[in-house]
Amino acid sequence: DTAVSQTPKYLVTQMGNDKSIKCEQNLGHDTMYWYKQDSKKFLKIMFSYNNKELIINETVPNRFSPKSPDKAHLNLHINSLELGDSAVYFCASSQQGARSSPLHFGNGTRLTVT
Amino acid sequence: DAKTTQPNSMESNEEEPVHLPCNHSTISGTDYIHWYRQLPSQGPEYVIHGLTSNVNNRMASLAIAEDRKSSTLILHRATLRDAAVYYCILKNTGNQFYFGTGTSLTVIP
């Protein structure tokens, strides 16, 4: 069973479109994250949700809006896509409160904006 | 936020031990040291973590300096499948994980 699953795996779209990426975890974790990995392979945290509440919101354009319908899901909606949004987006989860709890990552969504 | 510094790249011969260093001089007393690795075209995967004592698991060993300002990930026998980018990060009380640039490990057959 996949612990953290993201869909779609690949997403190719044109500038100006709106798209969503879905993420689900079946580990019972209470915290979920979105990371962006650019072409230089740097992993940058974007958002973190704990029990459906936003706890980290790094400097990300407000075109990016995370939504957490329940603590097992954290979706990422992107409006008015731009060329610079092309990257691999990773969803992850962990258990807050247990400082040793590791991150579990999904396999990523490769977004290409043309 | 506490930061880590790692060499950009390292090489190792297959079946030899590899020592991947990490400096985290601003670590606080409650930060855990985590190591992850990212294989090509995959998401990062957890390798090992520790607080103060050295740790061993089936994948690797983690040696933590007495002052906790540095740590070393040890792969006892490198295989070709260990070629990856290795990230050393600190997990703080806010449950935040900030990744650095990592070390790209090349394993030479």
Interface residues (C-beta under 8 A of the other chain):
Chain A: V4 T31 Y33 Y35 K41 F42 L43 K44 I45 S48 N50 I55 I56 F90 A92 S94 Q96 G97 R99 S100 P102 L103 H104 F105 G106 N107 G108
Chain B: T30 Y32 H34 Y36 Q38 Q42 G43 P44 E45 Y46 H49 L51 V85 Y87 K91 T93 G94 N95 Q96 F97 Y98 F99 T101 G102
